[in-house]
């Protein structure tokens, strides 16, 4: 898990409350390797957020609870980072074109076997 993953999630939620979730999302992923608390504030200013509201929403107990629940659910499902990919509920471990092909073919084969004739 990234050092700033919780704060990044909270920044995205706070931006979303002002209708700019995707703009914040894009900034976070464009600058993934250099995130900091100051960067989230910079991003908020760059995308034109109301800064007092942004700061309030980032600290909102409801938003914090939502992030904590998402993290717990993700951990229970086997998510350890982003991106994590599931195909028919199975975690894709080999994240390459070949890995996708193999898992999709396995799932299609299972579907064919399960279909009554």
PDB file as gemmi writes it, atoms N, CA and C in Angstrom:
CRYST1    1.000    1.000    1.000  90.00  90.00  90.00 P 1                      
ATOM      1  N   UNK A   1       0.840  -1.176   0.000  1.00  0.00           N  
ATOM      2  CA  UNK A   1       0.000   0.000   0.000  1.00  0.00           C  
ATOM      3  C   UNK A   1       0.886   1.239   0.000  1.00  0.00           C  
ATOM      4  N   UNK A   2       0.512   2.205  -0.778  1.00  0.00           N  
ATOM      5  CA  UNK A   2       1.268   3.441  -0.893  1.00  0.00           C  
ATOM      6  C   UNK A   2       1.144   4.260   0.396  1.00  0.00           C  
ATOM      7  N   UNK A   3       2.199   4.944   0.760  1.00  0.00           N  
ATOM      8  CA  UNK A   3       2.242   5.749   1.983  1.00  0.00           C  
ATOM      9  C   UNK A   3       1.103   6.776   2.052  1.00  0.00           C  
ATOM     10  N   UNK A   4       0.708   7.297   0.919  1.00  0.00           N  
ATOM     11  CA  UNK A   4      -0.338   8.319   0.888  1.00  0.00           C  
ATOM     12  C   UNK A   4      -1.667   7.799   0.334  1.00  0.00           C  
ATOM     13  N   UNK A   5      -1.868   6.497   0.334  1.00  0.00           N  
ATOM     14  CA  UNK A   5      -3.081   5.947  -0.276  1.00  0.00           C  
ATOM     15  C   UNK A   5      -4.354   6.425   0.420  1.00  0.00           C  
ATOM     16  N   UNK A   6      -4.362   6.443   1.742  1.00  0.00           N  
ATOM     17  CA  UNK A   6      -5.557   6.915   2.455  1.00  0.00           C  
ATOM     18  C   UNK A   6      -5.820   8.390   2.133  1.00  0.00           C  
ATOM     19  N   UNK A   7      -4.774   9.187   2.189  1.00  0.00           N  
ATOM     20  CA  UNK A   7      -4.947  10.611   1.920  1.00  0.00           C  
ATOM     21  C   UNK A   7      -5.343  10.868   0.468  1.00  0.00           C  
ATOM     22  N   UNK A   8      -4.822  10.069  -0.441  1.00  0.00           N  
ATOM     23  CA  UNK A   8      -5.213  10.201  -1.842  1.00  0.00           C  
ATOM     24  C   UNK A   8      -6.696   9.889  -2.011  1.00  0.00           C  
ATOM     25  N   UNK A   9      -7.156   8.852  -1.339  1.00  0.00           N  
ATOM     26  CA  UNK A   9      -8.577   8.494  -1.401  1.00  0.00           C  
ATOM     27  C   UNK A   9      -9.438   9.615  -0.840  1.00  0.00           C  
ATOM     28  N   UNK A  10      -9.022  10.162   0.288  1.00  0.00           N  
ATOM     29  CA  UNK A  10      -9.782  11.246   0.899  1.00  0.00           C  
ATOM     30  C   UNK A  10      -9.788  12.495   0.026  1.00  0.00           C  
ATOM     31  N   UNK A  11      -8.671  12.774  -0.625  1.00  0.00           N  
ATOM     32  CA  UNK A  11      -8.615  13.919  -1.539  1.00  0.00           C  
ATOM     33  C   UNK A  11      -9.571  13.712  -2.709  1.00  0.00           C  
ATOM     34  N   UNK A  12      -9.624  12.501  -3.228  1.00  0.00           N  
ATOM     35  CA  UNK A  12     -10.525  12.217  -4.348  1.00  0.00           C  
ATOM     36  C   UNK A  12     -11.989  12.322  -3.915  1.00  0.00           C  
ATOM     37  N   UNK A  13     -12.303  11.826  -2.738  1.00  0.00           N  
ATOM     38  CA  UNK A  13     -13.679  11.936  -2.231  1.00  0.00           C  
ATOM     39  C   UNK A  13     -14.048  13.404  -2.049  1.00  0.00           C  
ATOM     40  N   UNK A  14     -13.149  14.168  -1.433  1.00  0.00           N  
ATOM     41  CA  UNK A  14     -13.415  15.590  -1.204  1.00  0.00           C  
ATOM     42  C   UNK A  14     -13.600  16.330  -2.527  1.00  0.00           C  
ATOM     43  N   UNK A  15     -12.782  16.013  -3.512  1.00  0.00           N  
ATOM     44  CA  UNK A  15     -12.927  16.637  -4.836  1.00  0.00           C  
ATOM     45  C   UNK A  15     -14.252  16.217  -5.466  1.00  0.00           C  
ATOM     46  N   UNK A  16     -14.617  14.965  -5.280  1.00  0.00           N  
ATOM     47  CA  UNK A  16     -15.874  14.465  -5.819  1.00  0.00           C  
ATOM     48  C   UNK A  16     -17.078  15.193  -5.265  1.00  0.00           C  
ATOM     49  N   UNK A  17     -16.990  15.622  -4.034  1.00  0.00           N  
ATOM     50  CA  UNK A  17     -18.092  16.373  -3.434  1.00  0.00           C  
ATOM     51  C   UNK A  17     -18.261  17.746  -4.067  1.00  0.00           C  
ATOM     52  N   UNK A  18     -17.261  18.158  -4.831  1.00  0.00           N  
ATOM     53  CA  UNK A  18     -17.364  19.407  -5.584  1.00  0.00           C  
ATOM     54  C   UNK A  18     -17.468  19.126  -7.091  1.00  0.00           C  
ATOM     55  N   UNK A  19     -17.751  17.865  -7.424  1.00  0.00           N  
ATOM     56  CA  UNK A  19     -17.948  17.499  -8.818  1.00  0.00           C  
ATOM     57  C   UNK A  19     -16.674  17.337  -9.622  1.00  0.00           C  
ATOM     58  N   UNK A  20     -15.540  17.145  -8.930  1.00  0.00           N  
ATOM     59  CA  UNK A  20     -14.272  17.063  -9.657  1.00  0.00           C  
ATOM     60  C   UNK A  20     -13.446  15.832  -9.256  1.00  0.00           C  
ATOM     61  N   UNK A  21     -14.162  14.740  -9.036  1.00  0.00           N  
ATOM     62  CA  UNK A  21     -13.483  13.490  -8.658  1.00  0.00           C  
ATOM     63  C   UNK A  21     -12.449  13.089  -9.707  1.00  0.00           C  
ATOM     64  N   UNK A  22     -12.872  13.035 -10.972  1.00  0.00           N  
ATOM     65  CA  UNK A  22     -11.978  12.509 -12.012  1.00  0.00           C  
ATOM     66  C   UNK A  22     -10.782  13.413 -12.258  1.00  0.00           C  
ATOM     67  N   UNK A  23     -10.970  14.711 -12.105  1.00  0.00           N  
ATOM     68  CA  UNK A  23      -9.836  15.609 -12.264  1.00  0.00           C  
ATOM     69  C   UNK A  23      -8.789  15.346 -11.176  1.00  0.00           C  
ATOM     70  N   UNK A  24      -9.260  15.144  -9.923  1.00  0.00           N  
ATOM     71  CA  UNK A  24      -8.331  14.828  -8.830  1.00  0.00           C  
ATOM     72  C   UNK A  24      -7.717  13.445  -9.055  1.00  0.00           C  
ATOM     73  N   UNK A  25      -8.516  12.490  -9.437  1.00  0.00           N  
ATOM     74  CA  UNK A  25      -8.034  11.139  -9.729  1.00  0.00           C  
ATOM     75  C   UNK A  25      -6.881  11.187 -10.724  1.00  0.00           C  
ATOM     76  N   UNK A  26      -7.092  11.921 -11.810  1.00  0.00           N  
ATOM     77  CA  UNK A  26      -6.060  11.997 -12.853  1.00  0.00           C  
ATOM     78  C   UNK A  26      -4.782  12.641 -12.332  1.00  0.00           C  
ATOM     79  N   UNK A  27      -4.911  13.696 -11.548  1.00  0.00           N  
ATOM     80  CA  UNK A  27      -3.728  14.355 -10.968  1.00  0.00           C  
ATOM     81  C   UNK A  27      -2.971  13.382 -10.069  1.00  0.00           C  
ATOM     82  N   UNK A  28      -3.688  12.660  -9.227  1.00  0.00           N  
ATOM     83  CA  UNK A  28      -3.056  11.716  -8.299  1.00  0.00           C  
ATOM     84  C   UNK A  28      -2.278  10.654  -9.067  1.00  0.00           C  
ATOM     85  N   UNK A  29      -2.883  10.085 -10.099  1.00  0.00           N  
ATOM     86  CA  UNK A  29      -2.197   9.027 -10.842  1.00  0.00           C  
ATOM     87  C   UNK A  29      -1.085   9.558 -11.732  1.00  0.00           C  
ATOM     88  N   UNK A  30      -1.211  10.779 -12.205  1.00  0.00           N  
ATOM     89  CA  UNK A  30      -0.128  11.381 -12.997  1.00  0.00           C  
ATOM     90  C   UNK A  30       1.108  11.638 -12.142  1.00  0.00           C  
ATOM     91  N   UNK A  31       0.905  11.878 -10.848  1.00  0.00           N  
ATOM     92  CA  UNK A  31       2.007  12.238  -9.950  1.00  0.00           C  
ATOM     93  C   UNK A  31       2.180  11.202  -8.834  1.00  0.00           C  
ATOM     94  N   UNK A  32       1.863   9.964  -9.142  1.00  0.00           N  
ATOM     95  CA  UNK A  32       1.855   8.877  -8.158  1.00  0.00           C  
ATOM     96  C   UNK A  32       3.150   8.782  -7.356  1.00  0.00           C  
ATOM     97  N   UNK A  33       4.279   8.973  -8.000  1.00  0.00           N  
ATOM     98  CA  UNK A  33       5.571   8.758  -7.326  1.00  0.00           C  
ATOM     99  C   UNK A  33       6.017   9.950  -6.488  1.00  0.00           C  
ATOM    100  N   UNK A  34       5.281  11.059  -6.514  1.00  0.00           N  
ATOM    101  CA  UNK A  34       5.718  12.235  -5.755  1.00  0.00           C  
ATOM    102  C   UNK A  34       4.599  12.812  -4.899  1.00  0.00           C  
ATOM    103  N   UNK A  35       3.706  11.965  -4.400  1.00  0.00           N  
ATOM    104  CA  UNK A  35       2.586  12.443  -3.602  1.00  0.00           C  
ATOM    105  C   UNK A  35       3.036  12.934  -2.232  1.00  0.00           C  
ATOM    106  N   UNK A  36       2.319  13.928  -1.747  1.00  0.00           N  
ATOM    107  CA  UNK A  36       2.525  14.456  -0.397  1.00  0.00           C  
ATOM    108  C   UNK A  36       1.258  15.207  -0.021  1.00  0.00           C  
ATOM    109  N   UNK A  37       1.144  15.592   1.234  1.00  0.00           N  
ATOM    110  CA  UNK A  37      -0.007  16.362   1.669  1.00  0.00           C  
ATOM    111  C   UNK A  37      -0.065  17.683   0.900  1.00  0.00           C  
ATOM    112  N   UNK A  38       1.081  18.308   0.695  1.00  0.00           N  
ATOM    113  CA  UNK A  38       1.125  19.575  -0.034  1.00  0.00           C  
ATOM    114  C   UNK A  38       0.670  19.389  -1.480  1.00  0.00           C  
ATOM    115  N   UNK A  39       0.984  18.248  -2.079  1.00  0.00           N  
ATOM    116  CA  UNK A  39       0.584  17.982  -3.463  1.00  0.00           C  
ATOM    117  C   UNK A  39      -0.939  17.921  -3.589  1.00  0.00           C  
ATOM    118  N   UNK A  40      -1.617  17.305  -2.608  1.00  0.00           N  
ATOM    119  CA  UNK A  40      -3.074  17.215  -2.681  1.00  0.00           C  
ATOM    120  C   UNK A  40      -3.691  18.617  -2.662  1.00  0.00           C  
ATOM    121  N   UNK A  41      -3.136  19.491  -1.838  1.00  0.00           N  
ATOM    122  CA  UNK A  41      -3.610  20.872  -1.797  1.00  0.00           C  
ATOM    123  C   UNK A  41      -3.320  21.577  -3.126  1.00  0.00           C  
ATOM    124  N   UNK A  42      -2.145  21.344  -3.668  1.00  0.00           N  
ATOM    125  CA  UNK A  42      -1.783  21.929  -4.964  1.00  0.00           C  
ATOM    126  C   UNK A  42      -2.752  21.466  -6.042  1.00  0.00           C  
ATOM    127  N   UNK A  43      -3.021  20.160  -6.079  1.00  0.00           N  
ATOM    128  CA  UNK A  43      -3.946  19.618  -7.080  1.00  0.00           C  
ATOM    129  C   UNK A  43      -5.323  20.262  -6.927  1.00  0.00           C  
ATOM    130  N   UNK A  44      -5.774  20.401  -5.678  1.00  0.00           N  
ATOM    131  CA  UNK A  44      -7.094  20.988  -5.420  1.00  0.00           C  
ATOM    132  C   UNK A  44      -7.172  22.414  -5.962  1.00  0.00           C  
ATOM    133  N   UNK A  45      -6.117  23.180  -5.749  1.00  0.00           N  
ATOM    134  CA  UNK A  45      -6.085  24.546  -6.279  1.00  0.00           C  
ATOM    135  C   UNK A  45      -6.071  24.527  -7.806  1.00  0.00           C  
ATOM    136  N   UNK A  46      -5.263  23.634  -8.384  1.00  0.00           N  
ATOM    137  CA  UNK A  46      -5.140  23.568  -9.847  1.00  0.00           C  
ATOM    138  C   UNK A  46      -6.460  23.224 -10.529  1.00  0.00           C  
ATOM    139  N   UNK A  47      -7.270  22.391  -9.892  1.00  0.00           N  
ATOM    140  CA  UNK A  47      -8.546  22.007 -10.529  1.00  0.00           C  
ATOM    141  C   UNK A  47      -9.694  22.911 -10.076  1.00  0.00           C  
ATOM    142  N   UNK A  48      -9.363  23.933  -9.303  1.00  0.00           N  
ATOM    143  CA  UNK A  48     -10.345  24.964  -8.974  1.00  0.00           C  
ATOM    144  C   UNK A  48     -11.303  24.638  -7.852  1.00  0.00           C  
ATOM    145  N   UNK A  49     -10.847  23.858  -6.865  1.00  0.00           N  
ATOM    146  CA  UNK A  49     -11.729  23.536  -5.750  1.00  0.00           C  
ATOM    147  C   UNK A  49     -11.811  24.684  -4.751  1.00  0.00           C  
ATOM    148  N   UNK A  50     -12.929  24.738  -4.042  1.00  0.00           N  
ATOM    149  CA  UNK A  50     -13.084  25.629  -2.900  1.00  0.00           C  
ATOM    150  C   UNK A  50     -12.231  25.024  -1.786  1.00  0.00           C  
ATOM    151  N   UNK A  51     -11.123  25.701  -1.448  1.00  0.00           N  
ATOM    152  CA  UNK A  51     -10.131  25.108  -0.543  1.00  0.00           C  
ATOM    153  C   UNK A  51     -10.641  24.861   0.879  1.00  0.00           C  
ATOM    154  N   UNK A  52     -11.358  25.793   1.509  1.00  0.00           N  
ATOM    155  CA  UNK A  52     -11.872  25.477   2.854  1.00  0.00           C  
ATOM    156  C   UNK A  52     -12.801  24.258   2.843  1.00  0.00           C  
ATOM    157  N   UNK A  53     -13.644  24.167   1.833  1.00  0.00           N  
ATOM    158  CA  UNK A  53     -14.534  23.002   1.736  1.00  0.00           C  
ATOM    159  C   UNK A  53     -13.736  21.726   1.484  1.00  0.00           C  
ATOM    160  N   UNK A  54     -12.733  21.803   0.606  1.00  0.00           N  
ATOM    161  CA  UNK A  54     -11.884  20.645   0.329  1.00  0.00           C  
ATOM    162  C   UNK A  54     -11.233  20.141   1.612  1.00  0.00           C  
ATOM    163  N   UNK A  55     -10.651  21.046   2.382  1.00  0.00           N  
ATOM    164  CA  UNK A  55      -9.987  20.647   3.638  1.00  0.00           C  
ATOM    165  C   UNK A  55     -10.990  20.059   4.623  1.00  0.00           C  
ATOM    166  N   UNK A  56     -12.169  20.658   4.694  1.00  0.00           N  
ATOM    167  CA  UNK A  56     -13.206  20.133   5.598  1.00  0.00           C  
ATOM    168  C   UNK A  56     -13.625  18.724   5.178  1.00  0.00           C  
ATOM    169  N   UNK A  57     -13.874  18.552   3.885  1.00  0.00           N  
ATOM    170  CA  UNK A  57     -14.344  17.257   3.378  1.00  0.00           C  
ATOM    171  C   UNK A  57     -13.282  16.166   3.495  1.00  0.00           C  
ATOM    172  N   UNK A  58     -12.005  16.533   3.388  1.00  0.00           N  
ATOM    173  CA  UNK A  58     -10.938  15.528   3.544  1.00  0.00           C  
ATOM    174  C   UNK A  58     -10.882  14.989   4.961  1.00  0.00           C  
ATOM    175  N   UNK A  59     -11.359  15.756   5.917  1.00  0.00           N  
ATOM    176  CA  UNK A  59     -11.306  15.355   7.322  1.00  0.00           C  
ATOM    177  C   UNK A  59     -12.653  14.877   7.852  1.00  0.00           C  
ATOM    178  N   UNK A  60     -13.623  14.772   6.976  1.00  0.00           N  
ATOM    179  CA  UNK A  60     -14.966  14.372   7.367  1.00  0.00           C  
ATOM    180  C   UNK A  60     -14.971  12.921   7.864  1.00  0.00           C  
ATOM    181  N   UNK A  61     -15.490  12.674   9.082  1.00  0.00           N  
ATOM    182  CA  UNK A  61     -15.510  11.306   9.615  1.00  0.00           C  
ATOM    183  C   UNK A  61     -16.220  10.299   8.711  1.00  0.00           C  
ATOM    184  N   UNK A  62     -17.255  10.741   7.999  1.00  0.00           N  
ATOM    185  CA  UNK A  62     -17.957   9.840   7.074  1.00  0.00           C  
ATOM    186  C   UNK A  62     -17.041   9.410   5.933  1.00  0.00           C  
ATOM    187  N   UNK A  63     -16.273  10.348   5.383  1.00  0.00           N  
ATOM    188  CA  UNK A  63     -15.332  10.025   4.305  1.00  0.00           C  
ATOM    189  C   UNK A  63     -14.240   9.095   4.817  1.00  0.00           C  
ATOM    190  N   UNK A  64     -13.731   9.379   6.013  1.00  0.00           N  
ATOM    191  CA  UNK A  64     -12.689   8.525   6.598  1.00  0.00           C  
ATOM    192  C   UNK A  64     -13.218   7.121   6.814  1.00  0.00           C  
ATOM    193  N   UNK A  65     -14.443   7.005   7.307  1.00  0.00           N  
ATOM    194  CA  UNK A  65     -15.048   5.687   7.518  1.00  0.00           C  
ATOM    195  C   UNK A  65     -15.204   4.954   6.188  1.00  0.00           C  
ATOM    196  N   UNK A  66     -15.620   5.670   5.159  1.00  0.00           N  
ATOM    197  CA  UNK A  66     -15.780   5.061   3.827  1.00  0.00           C  
ATOM    198  C   UNK A  66     -14.455   4.508   3.311  1.00  0.00           C  
ATOM    199  N   UNK A  67     -13.375   5.285   3.451  1.00  0.00           N  
ATOM    200  CA  UNK A  67     -12.061   4.832   3.001  1.00  0.00           C  
ATOM    201  C   UNK A  67     -11.623   3.608   3.803  1.00  0.00           C  
ATOM    202  N   UNK A  68     -11.798   3.650   5.116  1.00  0.00           N  
ATOM    203  CA  UNK A  68     -11.414   2.514   5.959  1.00  0.00           C  
ATOM    204  C   UNK A  68     -12.186   1.256   5.587  1.00  0.00           C  
ATOM    205  N   UNK A  69     -13.480   1.394   5.299  1.00  0.00           N  
ATOM    206  CA  UNK A  69     -14.284   0.237   4.889  1.00  0.00           C  
ATOM    207  C   UNK A  69     -13.803  -0.308   3.542  1.00  0.00           C  
ATOM    208  N   UNK A  70     -13.510   0.590   2.612  1.00  0.00           N  
ATOM    209  CA  UNK A  70     -12.997   0.157   1.308  1.00  0.00           C  
ATOM    210  C   UNK A  70     -11.686  -0.604   1.463  1.00  0.00           C  
ATOM    211  N   UNK A  71     -10.803  -0.110   2.321  1.00  0.00           N  
ATOM    212  CA  UNK A  71      -9.519  -0.780   2.542  1.00  0.00           C  
ATOM    213  C   UNK A  71      -9.718  -2.158   3.161  1.00  0.00           C  
ATOM    214  N   UNK A  72     -10.621  -2.257   4.127  1.00  0.00           N  
ATOM    215  CA  UNK A  72     -10.906  -3.567   4.746  1.00  0.00           C  
ATOM    216  C   UNK A  72     -11.483  -4.545   3.733  1.00  0.00           C  
ATOM    217  N   UNK A  73     -12.437  -4.077   2.939  1.00  0.00           N  
ATOM    218  CA  UNK A  73     -13.045  -4.944   1.928  1.00  0.00           C  
ATOM    219  C   UNK A  73     -12.021  -5.382   0.892  1.00  0.00           C  
ATOM    220  N   UNK A  74     -11.190  -4.445   0.477  1.00  0.00           N  
ATOM    221  CA  UNK A  74     -10.155  -4.775  -0.496  1.00  0.00           C  
ATOM    222  C   UNK A  74      -9.181  -5.805   0.039  1.00  0.00           C  
ATOM    223  N   UNK A  75      -8.748  -5.613   1.272  1.00  0.00           N  
ATOM    224  CA  UNK A  75      -7.817  -6.569   1.887  1.00  0.00           C  
ATOM    225  C   UNK A  75      -8.451  -7.947   1.998  1.00  0.00           C  
ATOM    226  N   UNK A  76      -9.721  -7.993   2.366  1.00  0.00           N  
ATOM    227  CA  UNK A  76     -10.418  -9.277   2.479  1.00  0.00           C  
ATOM    228  C   UNK A  76     -10.538  -9.971   1.123  1.00  0.00           C  
ATOM    229  N   UNK A  77     -10.617  -9.174   0.049  1.00  0.00           N  
ATOM    230  CA  UNK A  77     -10.743  -9.742  -1.302  1.00  0.00           C  
ATOM    231  C   UNK A  77      -9.392 -10.076  -1.928  1.00  0.00           C  
ATOM    232  N   UNK A  78      -8.299  -9.698  -1.253  1.00  0.00           N  
ATOM    233  CA  UNK A  78      -6.973  -9.992  -1.787  1.00  0.00           C  
ATOM    234  C   UNK A  78      -6.343  -8.837  -2.538  1.00  0.00           C  
ATOM    235  N   UNK A  79      -6.903  -7.646  -2.400  1.00  0.00           N  
ATOM    236  CA  UNK A  79      -6.340  -6.469  -3.061  1.00  0.00           C  
ATOM    237  C   UNK A  79      -5.176  -5.953  -2.224  1.00  0.00           C  
ATOM    238  N   UNK A  80      -4.029  -5.782  -2.882  1.00  0.00           N  
ATOM    239  CA  UNK A  80      -2.843  -5.278  -2.189  1.00  0.00           C  
ATOM    240  C   UNK A  80      -2.285  -4.025  -2.843  1.00  0.00           C  
ATOM    241  N   UNK A  81      -2.900  -3.582  -3.916  1.00  0.00           N  
ATOM    242  CA  UNK A  81      -2.416  -2.397  -4.610  1.00  0.00           C  
ATOM    243  C   UNK A  81      -3.302  -2.077  -5.789  1.00  0.00           C  
ATOM    244  N   UNK A  82      -2.909  -1.054  -6.499  1.00  0.00           N  
ATOM    245  CA  UNK A  82      -3.657  -0.599  -7.667  1.00  0.00           C  
ATOM    246  C   UNK A  82      -2.761  -0.683  -8.889  1.00  0.00           C  
ATOM    247  N   UNK A  83      -3.212  -1.227  -9.961  1.00  0.00           N  
ATOM    248  CA  UNK A  83      -4.533  -1.832 -10.134  1.00  0.00           C  
ATOM    249  C   UNK A  83      -4.531  -3.294  -9.684  1.00  0.00           C  
ATOM    250  N   UNK A  84      -5.678  -3.745  -9.260  1.00  0.00           N  
ATOM    251  CA  UNK A  84      -5.913  -5.156  -8.980  1.00  0.00           C  
ATOM    252  C   UNK A  84      -7.065  -5.575  -9.880  1.00  0.00           C  
ATOM    253  N   UNK A  85      -6.918  -6.698 -10.532  1.00  0.00           N  
ATOM    254  CA  UNK A  85      -7.899  -7.116 -11.534  1.00  0.00           C  
ATOM    255  C   UNK A  85      -8.467  -8.476 -11.148  1.00  0.00           C  
ATOM    256  N   UNK A  86      -9.787  -8.569 -11.223  1.00  0.00           N  
ATOM    257  CA  UNK A  86     -10.490  -9.824 -10.992  1.00  0.00           C  
ATOM    258  C   UNK A  86     -11.242 -10.179 -12.264  1.00  0.00           C  
ATOM    259  N   UNK A  87     -11.227 -11.460 -12.590  1.00  0.00           N  
ATOM    260  CA  UNK A  87     -12.006 -11.968 -13.716  1.00  0.00           C  
ATOM    261  C   UNK A  87     -12.918 -13.041 -13.157  1.00  0.00           C  
ATOM    262  N   UNK A  88     -14.224 -12.781 -13.236  1.00  0.00           N  
ATOM    263  CA  UNK A  88     -15.227 -13.683 -12.649  1.00  0.00           C  
ATOM    264  C   UNK A  88     -14.915 -13.991 -11.188  1.00  0.00           C  
ATOM    265  N   UNK A  89     -14.477 -12.978 -10.457  1.00  0.00           N  
ATOM    266  CA  UNK A  89     -14.214 -13.131  -9.034  1.00  0.00           C  
ATOM    267  C   UNK A  89     -12.860 -13.736  -8.696  1.00  0.00           C  
ATOM    268  N   UNK A  90     -12.077 -14.077  -9.705  1.00  0.00           N  
ATOM    269  CA  UNK A  90     -10.741 -14.650  -9.468  1.00  0.00           C  
ATOM    270  C   UNK A  90      -9.690 -13.568  -9.669  1.00  0.00           C  
ATOM    271  N   UNK A  91      -8.755 -13.506  -8.732  1.00  0.00           N  
ATOM    272  CA  UNK A  91      -7.674 -12.533  -8.808  1.00  0.00           C  
ATOM    273  C   UNK A  91      -6.732 -12.885  -9.952  1.00  0.00           C  
ATOM    274  N   UNK A  92      -6.495 -11.914 -10.830  1.00  0.00           N  
ATOM    275  CA  UNK A  92      -5.545 -12.103 -11.927  1.00  0.00           C  
ATOM    276  C   UNK A  92      -4.147 -11.813 -11.394  1.00  0.00           C  
ATOM    277  N   UNK A  93      -3.332 -12.847 -11.300  1.00  0.00           N  
ATOM    278  CA  UNK A  93      -1.982 -12.671 -10.763  1.00  0.00           C  
ATOM    279  C   UNK A  93      -0.970 -12.321 -11.850  1.00  0.00           C  
ATOM    280  N   UNK A  94      -1.122 -12.910 -13.015  1.00  0.00           N  
ATOM    281  CA  UNK A  94      -0.211 -12.655 -14.130  1.00  0.00           C  
ATOM    282  C   UNK A  94      -0.819 -11.542 -14.982  1.00  0.00           C  
ATOM    283  N   UNK A  95      -0.425 -10.304 -14.693  1.00  0.00           N  
ATOM    284  CA  UNK A  95      -1.038  -9.147 -15.343  1.00  0.00           C  
ATOM    285  C   UNK A  95      -0.300  -8.783 -16.628  1.00  0.00           C  
ATOM    286  N   UNK A  96      -0.454  -9.663 -17.595  1.00  0.00           N  
ATOM    287  CA  UNK A  96       0.095  -9.428 -18.934  1.00  0.00           C  
ATOM    288  C   UNK A  96      -1.003  -9.819 -19.914  1.00  0.00           C  
ATOM    289  N   UNK A  97      -0.795  -9.509 -21.162  1.00  0.00           N  
ATOM    290  CA  UNK A  97      -1.774  -9.891 -22.171  1.00  0.00           C  
ATOM    291  C   UNK A  97      -1.982 -11.401 -22.156  1.00  0.00           C  
ATOM    292  N   UNK A  98      -0.892 -12.143 -22.042  1.00  0.00           N  
ATOM    293  CA  UNK A  98      -0.993 -13.601 -21.982  1.00  0.00           C  
ATOM    294  C   UNK A  98      -1.756 -14.037 -20.731  1.00  0.00           C  
ATOM    295  N   UNK A  99      -1.495 -13.386 -19.605  1.00  0.00           N  
ATOM    296  CA  UNK A  99      -2.200 -13.722 -18.368  1.00  0.00           C  
ATOM    297  C   UNK A  99      -3.700 -13.517 -18.500  1.00  0.00           C  
ATOM    298  N   UNK A 100      -4.090 -12.405 -19.124  1.00  0.00           N  
ATOM    299  CA  UNK A 100      -5.514 -12.161 -19.380  1.00  0.00           C  
ATOM    300  C   UNK A 100      -6.085 -13.265 -20.259  1.00  0.00           C  
ATOM    301  N   UNK A 101      -5.382 -13.556 -21.371  1.00  0.00           N  
ATOM    302  CA  UNK A 101      -5.857 -14.575 -22.311  1.00  0.00           C  
ATOM    303  C   UNK A 101      -6.069 -15.917 -21.618  1.00  0.00           C  
ATOM    304  N   UNK A 102      -5.077 -16.321 -20.839  1.00  0.00           N  
ATOM    305  CA  UNK A 102      -5.150 -17.628 -20.168  1.00  0.00           C  
ATOM    306  C   UNK A 102      -6.339 -17.675 -19.222  1.00  0.00           C  
ATOM    307  N   UNK A 103      -6.485 -16.639 -18.385  1.00  0.00           N  
ATOM    308  CA  UNK A 103      -7.569 -16.671 -17.413  1.00  0.00           C  
ATOM    309  C   UNK A 103      -8.938 -16.583 -18.082  1.00  0.00           C  
ATOM    310  N   UNK A 104      -9.054 -15.781 -19.096  1.00  0.00           N  
ATOM    311  CA  UNK A 104     -10.333 -15.677 -19.800  1.00  0.00           C  
ATOM    312  C   UNK A 104     -10.684 -17.006 -20.462  1.00  0.00           C  
ATOM    313  N   UNK A 105      -9.712 -17.636 -21.080  1.00  0.00           N  
ATOM    314  CA  UNK A 105      -9.962 -18.955 -21.686  1.00  0.00           C  
ATOM    315  C   UNK A 105     -10.374 -19.976 -20.622  1.00  0.00           C  
ATOM    316  N   UNK A 106      -9.731 -19.960 -19.462  1.00  0.00           N  
ATOM    317  CA  UNK A 106     -10.113 -20.861 -18.376  1.00  0.00           C  
ATOM    318  C   UNK A 106     -11.564 -20.627 -17.959  1.00  0.00           C  
ATOM    319  N   UNK A 107     -11.930 -19.358 -17.832  1.00  0.00           N  
ATOM    320  CA  UNK A 107     -13.295 -19.039 -17.425  1.00  0.00           C  
ATOM    321  C   UNK A 107     -14.305 -19.435 -18.497  1.00  0.00           C  
ATOM    322  N   UNK A 108     -13.965 -19.225 -19.759  1.00  0.00           N  
ATOM    323  CA  UNK A 108     -14.858 -19.631 -20.838  1.00  0.00           C  
ATOM    324  C   UNK A 108     -15.012 -21.147 -20.874  1.00  0.00           C  
ATOM    325  N   UNK A 109     -13.915 -21.857 -20.636  1.00  0.00           N  
ATOM    326  CA  UNK A 109     -13.961 -23.319 -20.608  1.00  0.00           C  
ATOM    327  C   UNK A 109     -14.862 -23.806 -19.472  1.00  0.00           C  
ATOM    328  N   UNK A 110     -14.727 -23.178 -18.295  1.00  0.00           N  
ATOM    329  CA  UNK A 110     -15.584 -23.543 -17.164  1.00  0.00           C  
ATOM    330  C   UNK A 110     -17.053 -23.307 -17.498  1.00  0.00           C  
ATOM    331  N   UNK A 111     -17.326 -22.208 -18.166  1.00  0.00           N  
ATOM    332  CA  UNK A 111     -18.697 -21.865 -18.541  1.00  0.00           C  
ATOM    333  C   UNK A 111     -19.266 -22.922 -19.508  1.00  0.00           C  
ATOM    334  N   UNK A 112     -18.460 -23.332 -20.471  1.00  0.00           N  
ATOM    335  CA  UNK A 112     -18.920 -24.344 -21.417  1.00  0.00           C  
ATOM    336  C   UNK A 112     -19.218 -25.656 -20.720  1.00  0.00           C  
ATOM    337  N   UNK A 113     -18.362 -26.052 -19.765  1.00  0.00           N  
ATOM    338  CA  UNK A 113     -18.560 -27.292 -19.032  1.00  0.00           C  
ATOM    339  C   UNK A 113     -19.811 -27.238 -18.150  1.00  0.00           C  
ATOM    340  N   UNK A 114     -20.130 -26.053 -17.646  1.00  0.00           N  
ATOM    341  CA  UNK A 114     -21.264 -25.895 -16.730  1.00  0.00           C  
ATOM    342  C   UNK A 114     -22.586 -25.784 -17.458  1.00  0.00           C  
ATOM    343  N   UNK A 115     -22.547 -25.497 -18.764  1.00  0.00           N  
ATOM    344  CA  UNK A 115     -23.776 -25.314 -19.527  1.00  0.00           C  
ATOM    345  C   UNK A 115     -24.365 -26.671 -19.880  1.00  0.00           C  
ATOM    346  N   UNK A 116     -25.628 -26.906 -19.474  1.00  0.00           N  
ATOM    347  CA  UNK A 116     -26.260 -28.194 -19.812  1.00  0.00           C  
ATOM    348  C   UNK A 116     -26.507 -28.295 -21.323  1.00  0.00           C  
ATOM    349  N   UNK A 117     -26.410 -29.520 -21.813  1.00  0.00           N  
ATOM    350  CA  UNK A 117     -26.592 -29.769 -23.257  1.00  0.00           C  
ATOM    351  C   UNK A 117     -27.909 -30.407 -23.525  1.00  0.00           C  
TER     352      UNK A 117                                                      
END                                                                             
